[in-house]
Amino acid sequence: MRLDVMPEEITHGRVAPTLVALTAPLIAQNLVHVNQVVDTFWLGRIDEPAVAAVGLNFPVLAVLFGVVTVGIAGTHILVAQRVGADDEEGARQIAINGTVLSGGLAVAVAVVVVASAGTVVGVLGAGPDVAPLAAAYLGIVRVFFPFAAASDTIERGFVDGATPARRCTSTS
Protein backbone atom coordinates (compact mmCIF):
# COMPACT_ATOMS: atom_id res chain seq x y z
CA MET A 1 0.00 0.00 0.00
CA ARG A 2 1.29 3.41 -0.95
CA LEU A 3 1.13 5.96 1.90
CA ASP A 4 2.33 9.04 0.04
CA VAL A 5 -0.31 11.14 -1.69
CA MET A 6 0.35 13.90 -4.18
CA PRO A 7 -1.73 17.08 -3.77
CA GLU A 8 -3.47 16.44 -7.11
CA GLU A 9 -4.58 13.00 -5.91
CA ILE A 10 -6.38 14.55 -2.93
CA THR A 11 -8.79 16.49 -5.16
CA HIS A 12 -8.76 14.50 -8.41
CA GLY A 13 -7.66 10.95 -7.55
CA ARG A 14 -9.54 7.85 -6.44
CA VAL A 15 -11.20 8.47 -3.08
CA ALA A 16 -10.75 5.16 -1.23
CA PRO A 17 -6.97 4.71 -1.62
CA THR A 18 -6.40 8.38 -0.87
CA LEU A 19 -8.45 8.18 2.33
CA VAL A 20 -6.58 5.08 3.46
CA ALA A 21 -3.23 6.73 2.76
CA LEU A 22 -4.18 9.89 4.64
CA THR A 23 -5.86 8.22 7.61
CA ALA A 24 -3.61 5.19 8.24
CA PRO A 25 -0.99 7.13 10.24
CA LEU A 26 -3.69 8.89 12.30
CA ILE A 27 -5.48 5.64 13.06
CA ALA A 28 -2.20 4.03 14.13
CA GLN A 29 -1.49 6.98 16.41
CA ASN A 30 -4.95 6.88 17.95
CA LEU A 31 -4.54 3.19 18.70
CA VAL A 32 -1.42 4.08 20.67
CA HIS A 33 -3.42 6.57 22.73
CA VAL A 34 -6.11 4.10 23.84
CA ASN A 35 -3.58 2.25 25.97
CA GLN A 36 -5.22 3.26 29.23
CA VAL A 37 -8.59 1.87 28.13
CA VAL A 38 -6.95 -1.38 27.07
CA ASP A 39 -4.91 -1.52 30.28
CA THR A 40 -8.02 -0.98 32.39
CA PHE A 41 -9.91 -3.67 30.49
CA TRP A 42 -7.23 -6.32 31.01
CA LEU A 43 -6.21 -5.29 34.51
CA GLY A 44 -9.84 -5.35 35.58
CA ARG A 45 -9.61 -9.11 35.21
CA ILE A 46 -6.73 -9.22 37.71
CA ASP A 47 -7.69 -7.05 40.68
CA GLU A 48 -8.88 -3.63 41.83
CA PRO A 49 -5.49 -2.21 42.91
CA ALA A 50 -4.14 -2.80 39.39
CA VAL A 51 -7.04 -0.84 37.88
CA ALA A 52 -6.60 1.88 40.51
CA ALA A 53 -2.90 2.18 39.62
CA VAL A 54 -3.70 2.84 35.96
CA GLY A 55 -6.47 5.31 36.84
CA LEU A 56 -4.23 7.12 39.31
CA ASN A 57 -1.67 7.77 36.59
CA PHE A 58 -4.10 9.45 34.21
CA PRO A 59 -3.53 12.97 35.65
CA VAL A 60 0.23 12.37 35.64
CA LEU A 61 0.10 11.48 31.95
CA ALA A 62 -2.02 14.57 31.26
CA VAL A 63 0.66 16.75 32.89
CA LEU A 64 3.41 14.97 30.94
CA PHE A 65 1.64 15.60 27.64
CA GLY A 66 0.95 19.19 28.72
CA VAL A 67 4.67 19.83 29.01
CA VAL A 68 5.57 18.34 25.63
CA THR A 69 2.74 20.26 23.99
CA VAL A 70 5.21 23.15 23.84
CA GLY A 71 7.16 21.30 21.14
CA ILE A 72 4.03 19.97 19.47
CA ALA A 73 2.25 23.33 19.22
CA GLY A 74 5.40 25.20 18.26
CA THR A 75 6.08 22.74 15.46
CA HIS A 76 2.48 23.01 14.30
CA ILE A 77 2.68 26.80 14.05
CA LEU A 78 6.15 27.05 12.51
CA VAL A 79 5.57 24.33 9.89
CA ALA A 80 2.33 26.06 8.84
CA GLN A 81 4.19 29.36 8.50
CA ARG A 82 6.96 27.81 6.39
CA VAL A 83 4.49 25.98 4.15
CA GLY A 84 2.48 29.19 3.74
CA ALA A 85 5.67 30.96 2.68
CA ASP A 86 6.45 28.22 0.10
CA ASP A 87 9.52 27.18 2.10
CA GLU A 88 9.15 23.39 1.96
CA GLU A 89 12.76 22.77 3.00
CA GLY A 90 12.31 25.05 6.00
CA ALA A 91 9.06 23.26 6.88
CA ARG A 92 10.86 19.89 6.78
CA GLN A 93 13.66 21.20 8.97
CA ILE A 94 11.20 22.65 11.51
CA ALA A 95 9.29 19.34 11.58
CA ILE A 96 12.52 17.43 12.26
CA ASN A 97 13.71 19.90 14.90
CA GLY A 98 10.28 19.96 16.56
CA THR A 99 10.18 16.19 16.71
CA VAL A 100 13.61 16.09 18.32
CA LEU A 101 12.57 18.84 20.78
CA SER A 102 9.36 17.03 21.75
CA GLY A 103 11.18 13.74 22.13
CA GLY A 104 13.88 15.39 24.24
CA LEU A 105 11.32 17.15 26.45
CA ALA A 106 9.46 13.86 26.85
CA VAL A 107 12.62 12.04 27.91
CA ALA A 108 13.52 14.77 30.42
CA VAL A 109 10.04 14.96 31.92
CA ALA A 110 9.66 11.17 32.04
CA VAL A 111 13.01 10.78 33.81
CA VAL A 112 12.02 13.35 36.44
CA VAL A 113 8.59 11.78 36.99
CA VAL A 114 9.92 8.23 37.20
CA ALA A 115 12.74 9.29 39.54
CA SER A 116 10.11 10.74 41.84
CA ALA A 117 7.37 8.18 41.07
CA GLY A 118 6.92 7.20 44.72
CA THR A 119 6.40 10.81 45.74
CA VAL A 120 4.12 11.55 42.78
CA VAL A 121 1.77 8.62 43.46
CA GLY A 122 1.87 9.42 47.18
CA VAL A 123 0.77 13.01 46.52
CA LEU A 124 -2.08 11.65 44.41
CA GLY A 125 -3.27 9.63 47.40
CA ALA A 126 -2.21 6.12 46.48
CA GLY A 127 -2.64 3.61 49.26
CA PRO A 128 -0.01 1.01 50.17
CA ASP A 129 -1.55 -1.61 47.87
CA VAL A 130 -1.77 0.75 44.86
CA ALA A 131 1.40 2.87 45.18
CA PRO A 132 3.94 0.24 44.03
CA LEU A 133 1.73 -0.72 41.09
CA ALA A 134 1.23 2.92 40.08
CA ALA A 135 4.97 3.59 40.28
CA ALA A 136 5.69 0.49 38.18
CA TYR A 137 3.13 1.65 35.59
CA LEU A 138 4.90 5.01 35.38
CA GLY A 139 8.15 3.16 34.79
CA ILE A 140 6.62 1.36 31.82
CA VAL A 141 5.05 4.54 30.43
CA ARG A 142 8.46 6.23 30.63
CA VAL A 143 9.79 3.92 27.94
CA PHE A 144 7.07 4.73 25.41
CA PHE A 145 6.28 8.35 26.29
CA PRO A 146 9.00 9.92 24.08
CA PHE A 147 7.65 7.97 21.09
CA ALA A 148 4.11 9.22 21.76
CA ALA A 149 5.34 12.82 21.99
CA ALA A 150 7.36 12.51 18.80
CA SER A 151 4.37 10.89 17.07
CA ASP A 152 2.11 13.82 17.97
CA THR A 153 4.71 16.28 16.68
CA ILE A 154 5.14 14.40 13.42
CA GLU A 155 1.36 14.32 12.99
CA ARG A 156 1.14 18.09 13.35
CA GLY A 157 3.92 18.51 10.80
CA PHE A 158 2.10 16.28 8.32
CA VAL A 159 -1.21 18.03 8.84
CA ASP A 160 0.35 21.43 8.19
CA GLY A 161 2.58 20.26 5.36
CA ALA A 162 -0.14 18.40 3.49
CA THR A 163 -3.14 20.72 3.64
CA PRO A 164 -2.32 24.25 2.52
CA ALA A 165 -5.32 25.69 0.70
CA ARG A 166 -3.32 26.75 -2.33
CA ARG A 167 -2.34 23.10 -3.01
CA CYS A 168 -5.75 21.56 -2.52
CA THR A 169 -7.74 23.70 -4.90
CA SER A 170 -10.53 22.12 -6.83
CA THR A 171 -11.45 22.93 -10.43
CA SER A 172 -15.14 22.22 -9.91
N, C-alpha and C positions, 0 to 999 in steps of 0.2 A: 504494500500500500504506500502510495506517495503522500507525504505529509507537507510538502511545500506547495503553495498555491500562488500563482501569479495574479496580480491585481485584475487583469482582464478576465480570468477565470471566475472571480468572485461575482462579477456582474453579467458575464456572457457564457460561462461554462455550464457543465452539467451540475445540477443542484446537489444530488446525493453525495458524490465523491468529494465535492468541495466542503459540504457540511461536515463530513467525517474528518477530513483533513484539518479543518479549523477547530473542531470541538474535541478531538481525541486528546490533545495535551491538557485541555481544561478538565475533561472528565477524569483523566488520570490524576490530576492534582486534587480534585475534589475527593476522590477515593482516599487519598492520603490524609485528608482532613477529617474523615469520619472515624478516625482511629478510636476516639473516646467512646463513641457509640458501640463500636465493635468490641472494644475492651470491656465495657459495661455488660454487654450481652453475654460474653463468655465468662467473665468473672462472676457474674450473677449465679452461675451454676456451681461456683466453688463455695463462696461464703460472703457474708455481709461486709466484713472488714476490707476485703479485696475491692468490692464495689465502692466503699467509702473512700478508699485510698485514691481511686481514679477520680471520683467526684471532687475530692478535696483539692486535687491538682488543677482543676479547671481554671480557677482564678489565677493561679501561678502561670499557667500557659497563656492566659489572656494578657498578663503583664509582659511576659517574654515577647509575644508578638507585637505588643504595643511599642516596645523599645525598637525592634527591628523595622517597624513601619517607617522610621526615619529614612532608612535606605530604600525601602520599597516606594514610598511616596516621592522621594526625591528623584529616583530613577524614572518614575512615571512622568513627572513633570518635565525633566530635562530631555528625555527621549522624545516626548511630544514636541518640545520646542525645536529640537534639531531636525526632526522629520518635517515640521512645518517650514523650516528654513531651507529645505532641500539639502540638508547635510547628512546624508545616509551614513557616511563613515563616522561622523561625530556621534550619530545616534547609536551606532554599533559600539563605539568605544564607551559611551556613557552606560549602555546596557551592561557591558562587561564589568566596568568599574563599579556600577551599582550592585551587581550580583556579588562581587568580591566584598564590597562594603557590608552588605546585608549578611553574607555568610560570616564575615569576621565579627560583626556585632553579635550575631547569634552565638558564635563560639564563646565570646567573652562573657555574655550574659548567662549562657548555660553553665559555664565553669563557675561563675560566682554563685548561681542558684544551687548547683549541685554541692559545691563546697559548704554551703550553709543550709543544706536540705533539712537537716534535723531542726534547726532554728525556724526555718520557713514553715514547715508543717506544724511545729509547735505553736507558732503565732496564729496559725489558722485553726487551732483548737483540736488537733488530732489527739486522740486518746492513745494509750499505750499499745493497744492491739492494732491500731491503724497507722501510727507514725512510722514504724519501720517499712511497712508496705508502701506508704506514700513516698517516702524517701527513695526507696528502690525504684518506684515508677519514674520519679524525676531523673534518676540515673539512666534509665533506659531512654527517656525522652531526650536527654542531653545528646545522645548519639545521633539522633535523627533530626533534631531541631535546626541545625544549620542548613540541612538539605531542604527543609520546608521553607525556610526564609529565602534561600536562593531561588527556589521554585516560584515563590510569589513574585520575586523581583523579575525573574525571567518572563513570567506571564505578563507583567505590566509592560515590559519592553516590547513584547510581541504585540500586545493590544495596540500600543501607540505606534509601533512601526508598521503595522499591517492595515490600519484603518484611516489614514488621512483622507479627508473628503475629496481632495483633488485627484486621488488615484482611483477612487471607487465611484466614478461618475457613470451614470447610465445614459444611454442614447435614446431611451424611450420617451 
